[in-house]
Amino acid sequence: MKSSRLLSIVLLLQTRGRVPAAELAERLEVSTRTVYRDIEALSAAGVPVYAERGRHGGIALLPGFRTDVTGMTTDEARALFILAAQGAHSALGLDDALRSALQKVMAALPAPHRPAAELAGRRILVDPDKWATRPSSAATGPTGRRATVDLDVLHTAVFTDLRLRIRYRHSGETRLRTYTVDPYGLVAKAGTWYLVADRRGRPQLFRADRVASATLTEVPVRRRAGVELAEVWQLLRRQVEHRPAEVRVTARIRRERLDLAVRILGGALTGPPRTGDDDGAGDGDGSGGGVRDGSGGGDWATLDLAYPVLPAVRQLLQFGDSLEVLAPPEARRVMAEAAAAVTAVYAADAADAPSP
């Protein structure tokens, strides 16, 4: 432990310059007396460290002394600090280890690379967790082609502190809207990139794959004072995950597809699947909840789901005839209309097919 503490002292002094002994003691969780003993040990080992007494005193290294990480480029340094995202480390209980490691790396970086590395950690976030409540995932326009913009333009905007003009398509819309935004940064959420920005002074989230075009302006960005990307992202994430669901849906699914459904539907589920004969499946009462193929209720499980808008229930079409929406009636109607539309697409080919 002592060798690790001695290294931490050297790296802290390289990064901060003169540091009061009391501050070192607090950060290293030792007594001030222990800090002074460590300074004596470093000095005996040849490290040019010294202590200055007085109100403005502290512990410092002689000018010119430093360790260095050679061969690391600015982009490599930025990439390292982008990868140091919260989430996975917290789950493993490694937050303290991560902070210590980054502190050592930052101190060892060549001075010209430090600002870029620090800025990368403030402008790019990686959030590996899936949405707790699945937002609308439609990212294609009316032609079925994904609306894409060169991510480099968004990347440049967040690092050059310039306002950005984007043409953006909202979910469920076909026309593009034009916005001028003040970027805070980019967030990779479960593999999907989002631009986090203020529009007219209010935070807003833009999916990168719905940005049809992006143009840098010559106007400096106007961020709210003291507000950082991580803070804005947490606010927007909570708004998405905690927005009230407007449509409650009950469906039944064949038991052999249940595990797959749980993985895919994820945040749309409002509770664990209900299995067995106590959920009404197999009543055969003609109300929409009966088993129509004569199989027993044990062959099915019941799912309780919530969607922000009614058309979103079309997500369930991917399970084909292994899933049936039981309620509400309007959700069944949406599913029937969507299934009929799919059938119509292939009807002509089916009619032309030769009889077996």
C-alpha positions in Angstrom: 0.0 0.0 0.0 2.8 2.4 0.8 4.4 2.1 -2.6 1.1 2.8 -4.3 0.6 5.8 -2.0 4.1 7.2 -2.8 3.3 6.9 -6.5 0.0 8.7 -6.0 1.8 11.5 -4.2 4.2 12.0 -7.1 1.5 11.9 -9.7 -0.7 14.4 -7.8 2.2 16.8 -7.4 3.0 16.5 -11.1 -0.6 17.3 -12.0 -1.4 20.0 -9.4 2.0 21.6 -8.6 2.2 22.7 -5.0 -0.4 20.8 -2.8 -1.0 21.4 1.0 0.0 18.5 3.2 -3.5 18.5 4.7 -5.1 18.1 1.3 -2.8 15.2 0.4 -3.6 13.5 3.6 -7.4 13.9 3.0 -7.2 12.5 -0.6 -5.0 9.6 0.4 -7.0 9.0 3.6 -4.0 9.1 5.9 -2.7 11.5 8.6 -0.6 14.6 7.9 2.2 13.0 9.8 2.1 10.0 7.4 2.3 12.4 4.5 5.4 14.0 5.8 7.0 10.6 6.4 6.2 9.7 2.8 7.8 12.8 1.6 11.0 11.9 3.5 10.9 8.5 1.9 10.5 9.9 -1.6 13.4 12.3 -1.0 15.6 9.5 0.3 14.8 7.6 -2.9 16.0 10.5 -5.0 12.7 12.2 -5.9 13.2 16.0 -5.8 10.3 16.7 -3.5 10.3 19.5 -0.8 7.9 21.1 1.7 7.3 24.8 2.2 5.9 26.0 5.5 3.5 28.9 6.0 0.1 30.0 4.9 0.7 29.5 1.2 3.1 26.6 1.6 2.7 23.0 0.6 4.5 20.1 -0.9 5.9 20.3 -4.4 8.4 18.8 -6.9 11.4 20.7 -8.2 10.6 22.2 -11.6 11.4 20.0 -14.5 11.0 16.7 -12.8 8.2 14.4 -14.2 7.4 11.0 -15.4 6.1 10.7 -19.0 4.1 8.4 -21.1 5.8 8.6 -24.5 4.3 7.7 -27.8 0.7 8.5 -26.8 -1.1 10.7 -29.3 -3.8 13.2 -28.5 -6.5 11.0 -30.1 -5.3 8.0 -28.0 -5.5 10.1 -24.8 -9.0 11.2 -25.7 -10.1 7.7 -26.5 -8.8 6.5 -23.2 -10.8 9.0 -21.2 -14.0 8.4 -23.3 -13.8 4.7 -22.5 -13.7 5.6 -18.8 -17.5 5.8 -18.6 -19.6 5.4 -15.5 -21.9 2.4 -15.2 -19.8 -0.7 -15.8 -17.2 0.3 -13.3 -19.9 1.1 -10.7 -21.5 -2.3 -11.1 -18.2 -3.9 -10.4 -17.3 -1.6 -7.5 -14.3 -0.2 -9.3 -15.2 3.5 -9.3 -12.4 4.4 -6.8 -9.9 2.3 -8.8 -10.9 4.0 -12.0 -10.4 7.5 -10.5 -7.0 6.5 -9.2 -6.0 5.0 -12.6 -7.1 8.1 -14.5 -5.3 10.3 -12.1 -2.1 8.5 -12.7 -2.6 8.5 -16.4 -3.4 12.2 -16.5 -0.3 13.0 -14.5 1.9 10.9 -16.8 0.4 12.3 -20.0 2.5 14.8 -21.9 1.3 18.3 -21.0 0.0 19.1 -24.6 -2.4 16.1 -24.4 -3.9 16.8 -21.1 -6.5 19.4 -22.1 -7.8 17.2 -24.9 -8.1 14.2 -22.6 -9.9 16.1 -20.0 -12.3 17.7 -22.5 -13.1 14.3 -24.0 -14.3 13.0 -20.7 -16.6 16.0 -20.5 -18.0 15.9 -24.0 -18.4 12.2 -24.7 -20.2 9.7 -22.5 -20.7 6.0 -22.9 -23.8 4.6 -21.2 -23.9 0.8 -21.8 -27.2 0.1 -20.1 -30.4 -0.3 -22.1 -33.3 2.1 -21.6 -35.4 1.2 -18.6 -38.4 2.3 -20.6 -37.8 1.7 -24.3 -38.1 5.0 -26.3 -39.5 4.8 -29.8 -36.8 3.2 -31.8 -38.0 4.1 -35.3 -35.1 5.6 -37.1 -36.1 5.3 -40.7 -37.9 7.7 -43.0 -40.8 7.0 -45.3 -38.5 5.3 -47.8 -37.2 2.9 -45.2 -33.7 4.2 -45.5 -32.0 5.3 -42.3 -31.5 9.1 -42.0 -27.8 9.4 -41.4 -25.3 12.3 -40.9 -21.6 12.1 -40.6 -20.9 11.7 -36.9 -17.7 13.6 -37.4 -19.7 16.8 -37.8 -21.4 16.3 -34.5 -18.1 15.4 -32.9 -16.5 18.5 -34.3 -19.3 20.7 -33.0 -19.0 19.5 -29.4 -15.3 20.0 -29.3 -15.1 23.3 -31.1 -17.8 24.9 -28.9 -19.8 26.2 -31.9 -23.5 26.3 -32.4 -24.9 23.7 -34.7 -27.7 23.8 -37.3 -29.4 20.5 -37.8 -32.2 19.1 -40.0 -34.0 16.5 -37.9 -36.8 14.0 -38.2 -38.8 13.2 -35.1 -40.2 9.7 -34.6 -43.4 9.1 -36.4 -42.9 12.1 -38.7 -41.9 12.2 -42.4 -40.9 15.9 -42.7 -37.7 17.4 -41.5 -37.5 20.2 -39.0 -34.6 22.7 -38.7 -33.1 23.6 -35.3 -30.2 25.7 -34.1 -28.8 24.0 -31.0 -26.1 24.5 -28.4 -24.3 21.1 -28.0 -23.1 19.8 -24.7 -21.8 16.5 -26.1 -22.5 13.1 -27.5 -23.7 10.0 -25.6 -23.5 6.4 -26.8 -26.5 4.7 -25.1 -26.6 1.0 -25.6 -25.0 1.3 -29.0 -27.1 4.3 -30.2 -25.5 7.7 -30.4 -27.4 10.8 -29.1 -26.6 14.5 -29.4 -27.3 16.3 -26.1 -27.9 20.0 -26.7 -29.9 23.0 -25.6 -32.5 24.4 -27.9 -33.7 27.9 -26.9 -32.1 27.3 -23.5 -33.9 24.0 -22.8 -32.2 20.6 -22.8 -33.2 18.2 -25.6 -32.1 14.8 -26.9 -31.5 14.1 -30.6 -30.9 10.7 -32.0 -27.8 10.9 -34.3 -29.3 8.6 -36.9 -32.3 10.9 -37.3 -30.1 13.9 -38.1 -30.4 14.3 -41.9 -27.8 17.1 -42.0 -25.7 19.1 -39.7 -23.9 22.4 -40.3 -21.4 24.2 -38.0 -22.2 27.9 -37.6 -19.6 30.6 -36.7 -21.5 31.5 -33.6 -20.0 30.4 -30.2 -22.0 27.9 -28.3 -24.2 29.3 -25.5 -24.3 26.7 -22.7 -25.9 27.4 -19.4 -23.2 28.4 -16.9 -21.8 25.6 -14.8 -23.8 22.9 -16.5 -21.9 19.9 -17.9 -22.9 17.0 -20.2 -23.2 14.4 -17.5 -25.8 16.5 -15.6 -27.9 17.3 -18.7 -27.8 13.6 -19.8 -29.0 12.4 -16.4 -31.9 14.8 -16.5 -32.9 13.8 -20.1 -32.5 10.1 -19.3 -34.8 10.3 -16.3 -37.4 12.2 -18.4 -37.4 9.4 -21.0 -37.4 6.5 -18.6 -40.0 8.0 -16.2 -42.5 9.4 -18.7 -46.0 8.0 -18.1 -47.2 5.2 -20.3 -50.4 6.0 -22.0 -51.3 2.6 -23.3 -51.5 -0.5 -21.2 -51.5 -3.8 -23.1 -52.1 -7.4 -22.1 -50.9 -10.1 -24.4 -50.3 -13.8 -24.4 -47.2 -15.6 -25.8 -46.3 -19.2 -26.4 -44.1 -20.5 -23.6 -41.3 -21.5 -25.9 -40.9 -17.9 -27.1 -41.2 -16.4 -23.6 -37.4 -16.0 -22.9 -36.9 -14.3 -26.2 -39.8 -12.0 -25.6 -38.5 -10.9 -22.2 -35.1 -10.1 -23.8 -36.6 -8.1 -26.7 -39.5 -6.3 -25.0 -37.4 -5.3 -22.0 -38.5 -2.0 -20.7 -42.0 -2.3 -22.2 -42.8 -5.0 -19.6 -44.5 -3.6 -16.5 -44.0 -6.8 -14.5 -42.9 -10.4 -14.6 -44.7 -12.7 -17.1 -47.7 -14.6 -15.6 -47.7 -18.3 -16.3 -50.1 -21.1 -15.5 -53.9 -21.3 -15.5 -54.6 -18.5 -13.1 -54.3 -15.7 -15.6 -57.4 -16.5 -17.6 -55.7 -18.0 -20.6 -57.6 -20.9 -21.9 -61.0 -19.7 -20.7 -62.4 -20.1 -24.2 -65.0 -17.4 -23.5 -64.7 -15.7 -26.9 -63.5 -12.4 -25.3 -60.2 -12.4 -27.1 -58.3 -14.1 -24.2 -59.2 -17.7 -25.0 -56.9 -20.2 -26.5 -58.0 -20.5 -30.1 -56.0 -23.5 -31.2 -57.3 -25.8 -28.6 -54.0 -26.0 -26.6 -54.1 -25.8 -22.9 -53.5 -22.6 -20.9 -50.2 -24.0 -19.7 -48.8 -23.5 -23.2 -49.1 -19.8 -22.9 -47.8 -17.0 -20.6 -49.4 -13.6 -20.1 -47.5 -10.4 -20.6 -48.4 -6.9 -19.1 -46.9 -4.1 -21.2 -47.0 -0.3 -21.4 -46.4 1.9 -24.5 -46.2 5.7 -24.7 -48.4 5.7 -27.9 -50.8 3.2 -29.4 -49.0 2.6 -32.7 -46.0 1.4 -30.7 -47.7 -1.9 -30.1 -46.8 -2.9 -33.6 -43.5 -3.9 -32.1 -45.3 -7.2 -31.1 -45.8 -8.2 -34.7 -42.3 -9.6 -34.8 -43.5 -12.6 -32.8 -46.0 -13.6 -35.5 -48.7 -16.0 -34.5 -46.7 -16.9 -31.3 -48.2 -13.8 -29.6 -51.7 -12.4 -29.4 -52.7 -9.0 -28.0 -55.7 -9.6 -25.7 -56.5 -6.1 -24.6 -57.4 -3.3 -25.0 -59.6 -3.6 -28.1 -57.9 -0.6 -29.9 -54.5 -2.3 -29.6 -56.0 -5.4 -31.1 -57.3 -3.3 -34.0 -53.9 -1.7 -34.6 -52.4 -5.2 -34.7 -55.1 -6.5 -37.1 -54.6 -3.5 -39.5 -50.8 -3.9 -39.4 -51.0 -7.6 -40.1 -53.5 -7.0 -43.0 -51.1 -4.4 -44.5 -48.2 -7.0 -44.4 -50.5 -9.6 -45.9 -51.4 -7.3 -48.7 -47.7 -6.8 -49.6 -47.3 -10.5 -50.3 -50.8 -11.3 -51.5 -50.0 -10.9 -55.2 -47.0 -13.2 -55.0 -49.1 -15.8 -53.2 -51.8 -15.6 -55.8 -49.3 -16.1 -58.6 -47.6 -19.1 -56.9 -48.3 -22.4 -58.6 -50.4 -24.9 -56.6 -48.4 -27.7 -55.0 
